[in-house]
Amino acid sequence: MNKTYDVVVVGGGVIGTSCAYHLVKKGFSVALVEKDDIAKGTSSHCDGVALIVDKMPGIDAALGYASIKRFLELKEELRYDFELHQRGSLYVCETDEEMEIASKYANDLHKEGYRVSVLTPEQLQEKEPFLAKDLKGGIFSEECLGINPFKLCFAFVNEVKGKGLDVYAQTEVTNIKLNTDNAVEAVETTKGTIITKRVVNCCGCWAPEIGKMVGLNIPIEPRKGVILVSGASFPICKQKIQEFGYMVSKFGMECKRPPELEKYGVSFTIEPSAGNNVLVGSSRNFAGYGTNAEIEIINMIAKRACRFFPILKEMNCIRSYAGVRPFMEEHLPLITDVEEVPGYYIAAGHEGDGISMSPVTGQLISEIIVGEETCRDIEPFRFNRYKK
Ligand SMILES: Cc1cc2nc3c(=O)[nH]c(=O)nc-3n(C[C@H](O)[C@H](O)[C@H](O)COP(=O)(O)OP(=O)(O)OC[C@H]3O[C@@H](n4cnc5c(N)ncnc54)[C@H](O)[C@@H]3O)c2cc1C
């Protein structure tokens, strides 16, 4: 290979492809290096929604909202269709305790300016007539986009490939060479060496391996999630619907839930797709890097889904799959330079929000590398937060 690029982006998921796109737009020559193929990691083993109401009020929700706005621009900017749809999103509550916590959560988001409202059981039924009739109510958010994550990766790549971006698929990064000042000098791959002064680690769950190459300990762990796919039918739901237990499982909130769900963090989610198949989830557990969808988890998800959405009992499940979310303890990704290794950047650790946050992550990384004012305060996403 022995080529020279301004920047090497490692990892061809939504985060790597977004970083590569935004960097080329700033005028950099970029090599995107992926050990498998574009969108073969978590970015093709997931759902595809960008929401406000699965984020914590504050920095988390603000980053999600900035990305939603950027997605609407990207719809015009990227010529390859990534199936963006504007929909609403519902959280539904099974118990009075959940309803109380959900109402406070909705109120906190509302105070920050997001269009979130609390719904009565009757209002829930009006929005989604196939929901179970015994629910206590829910919350509704207008800010929700549906996206095909696989196509999104290709939309980013296709727009700039050959115009500043070269893609090296089936090419694994094996080492990063530093010079005597501890600064990035070259990236070694299974197909040869790339000379560069800047490398962006966008390897999601595998980011810790690329961190070790320069002596960094990046605290990301794979957190598995299973999804079921239904056969195509008439549109049974209009928007993303989740039980509030999803928030309890994602953020470890204090709230009583059926104990049998805890083992795999199972909670009901349903999402329409462009082909009228629905994606039904979900689960959350730490089980290494394996992506088997175990029958025990599939059964638990199916049972939970039928409890909230009884019409699913009459439908077939045609497929199941699992992916690993790049989990970080604080539920905030790393979007950062690294002071002790000049030229080394990290964009990883987005857990269950990587699709949603990909546009603004790519934008921020490009601004950080140019050295210009960033569109958001990057302090909460910096690697040096571990030193504090
Ligand atoms: C079940 C499930 C549902 C989800 N639903 C949503 C959702 O609705 N909305 C949302 O926003 N997020 C969702 N997510 C989360 C989202 O999918 C992830 O946050 C996102 O895909 C992470 O993208 P990434 O680019 O960081 O990682 P990946 O897509 O995993 O990309 C990393 C890439 O790095 C490559 N790589 C690793 N090591 C090397 C190496 N040495 N050399 C070269 N390449 C290497 C890998 O092959 C991989 O392709 C969900 C996740 C799961 C599991």
The ligand as an SDF file (V2000), in Angstrom:
LIG
                    3D

 53 58  0  0  0  0  0  0  0  0999 V2000
  -30.0120   -4.3490   19.1360 C   0  0  0  0  0  0  0  0  0  0  0  0
  -29.4850   -2.9670   18.9310 C   0  0  0  0  0  0  0  0  0  0  0  0
  -30.3700   -1.9210   18.6250 C   0  0  0  0  0  0  0  0  0  0  0  0
  -29.8730   -0.6300   18.4420 C   0  0  0  0  0  0  0  0  0  0  0  0
  -30.7440    0.3730   18.0730 N   0  0  0  0  0  0  0  0  0  0  0  0
  -30.2640    1.6230   17.8790 C   0  0  0  0  0  0  0  0  0  0  0  0
  -31.1510    2.6720   17.4820 C   0  0  0  0  0  0  0  0  0  0  0  0
  -32.3390    2.4860   17.2400 O   0  0  0  0  0  0  0  0  0  0  0  0
  -30.6400    3.9310   17.3890 N   0  0  0  0  0  0  0  0  0  0  0  0
  -29.3170    4.1920   17.6300 C   0  0  0  0  0  0  0  0  0  0  0  0
  -28.9240    5.3470   17.5660 O   0  0  0  0  0  0  0  0  0  0  0  0
  -28.4600    3.2130   17.9630 N   0  0  0  0  0  0  0  0  0  0  0  0
  -28.8970    1.9380   18.1040 C   0  0  0  0  0  0  0  0  0  0  0  0
  -28.0320    0.9410   18.4560 N   0  0  0  0  0  0  0  0  0  0  0  0
  -26.6340    1.2900   18.7030 C   0  0  0  0  0  0  0  0  0  0  0  0
  -25.8510    1.4500   17.4120 C   0  0  0  0  0  0  0  0  0  0  0  0
  -26.1010    0.3660   16.5580 O   0  0  0  0  0  0  0  0  0  0  0  0
  -24.3550    1.5470   17.7350 C   0  0  0  0  0  0  0  0  0  0  0  0
  -24.1430    2.5500   18.7020 O   0  0  0  0  0  0  0  0  0  0  0  0
  -23.5800    1.9190   16.4730 C   0  0  0  0  0  0  0  0  0  0  0  0
  -23.8720    1.0270   15.4190 O   0  0  0  0  0  0  0  0  0  0  0  0
  -22.0800    1.9120   16.7430 C   0  0  0  0  0  0  0  0  0  0  0  0
  -21.4610    2.2690   15.5420 O   0  0  0  0  0  0  0  0  0  0  0  0
  -19.8810    2.2610   15.4000 P   0  0  0  0  0  0  0  0  0  0  0  0
  -19.5640    2.7790   14.0560 O   0  0  0  0  0  0  0  0  0  0  0  0
  -19.2760    2.9190   16.6030 O   0  0  0  0  0  0  0  0  0  0  0  0
  -19.4840    0.7070   15.5500 O   0  0  0  0  0  0  0  0  0  0  0  0
  -19.5560   -0.5190   14.4320 P   0  0  0  0  0  0  0  0  0  0  0  0
  -20.7260   -0.3260   13.5820 O   0  0  0  0  0  0  0  0  0  0  0  0
  -19.4210   -1.7190   15.2270 O   0  0  0  0  0  0  0  0  0  0  0  0
  -18.2690   -0.2170   13.5920 O   0  0  0  0  0  0  0  0  0  0  0  0
  -16.9640   -0.5010   14.0740 C   0  0  0  0  0  0  0  0  0  0  0  0
  -16.1840   -1.1490   12.9430 C   0  0  0  0  0  0  0  0  0  0  0  0
  -14.8170   -1.2590   13.3240 O   0  0  0  0  0  0  0  0  0  0  0  0
  -14.2860   -2.3770   12.6130 C   0  0  0  0  0  0  0  0  0  0  0  0
  -13.0030   -2.7760   13.2090 N   0  0  0  0  0  0  0  0  0  0  0  0
  -12.7980   -3.3000   14.4390 C   0  0  0  0  0  0  0  0  0  0  0  0
  -11.4940   -3.5440   14.6170 N   0  0  0  0  0  0  0  0  0  0  0  0
  -10.8580   -3.1600   13.4870 C   0  0  0  0  0  0  0  0  0  0  0  0
   -9.4870   -3.1770   13.0660 C   0  0  0  0  0  0  0  0  0  0  0  0
   -8.5020   -3.6320   13.8430 N   0  0  0  0  0  0  0  0  0  0  0  0
   -9.1910   -2.7050   11.8310 N   0  0  0  0  0  0  0  0  0  0  0  0
  -10.1670   -2.2250   11.0080 C   0  0  0  0  0  0  0  0  0  0  0  0
  -11.4730   -2.2180   11.3520 N   0  0  0  0  0  0  0  0  0  0  0  0
  -11.8160   -2.6600   12.5830 C   0  0  0  0  0  0  0  0  0  0  0  0
  -15.4050   -3.4070   12.7810 C   0  0  0  0  0  0  0  0  0  0  0  0
  -15.2960   -4.4380   11.8180 O   0  0  0  0  0  0  0  0  0  0  0  0
  -16.6610   -2.5540   12.6240 C   0  0  0  0  0  0  0  0  0  0  0  0
  -17.1450   -2.5850   11.2980 O   0  0  0  0  0  0  0  0  0  0  0  0
  -28.4860   -0.3650   18.6130 C   0  0  0  0  0  0  0  0  0  0  0  0
  -27.6040   -1.4150   18.8830 C   0  0  0  0  0  0  0  0  0  0  0  0
  -28.0990   -2.7080   19.0430 C   0  0  0  0  0  0  0  0  0  0  0  0
  -27.1330   -3.8310   19.3320 C   0  0  0  0  0  0  0  0  0  0  0  0
  1  2  1  0
  2  3  1  0
  2 52  2  0
  3  4  2  0
  4  5  1  0
  4 50  1  0
  5  6  2  0
  6  7  1  0
  6 13  1  0
  7  8  2  0
  7  9  1  0
  9 10  1  0
 10 11  2  0
 10 12  1  0
 12 13  2  0
 13 14  1  0
 14 15  1  0
 14 50  1  0
 15 16  1  0
 16 17  1  0
 16 18  1  0
 18 19  1  0
 18 20  1  0
 20 21  1  0
 20 22  1  0
 22 23  1  0
 23 24  1  0
 24 25  2  0
 24 26  1  0
 24 27  1  0
 27 28  1  0
 28 29  2  0
 28 30  1  0
 28 31  1  0
 31 32  1  0
 32 33  1  0
 33 34  1  0
 33 48  1  0
 34 35  1  0
 35 36  1  0
 35 46  1  0
 36 37  1  0
 36 45  1  0
 37 38  2  0
 38 39  1  0
 39 40  1  0
 39 45  2  0
 40 41  1  0
 40 42  2  0
 42 43  1  0
 43 44  2  0
 44 45  1  0
 46 47  1  0
 46 48  1  0
 48 49  1  0
 50 51  2  0
 51 52  1  0
 52 53  1  0
M  END
$$$$
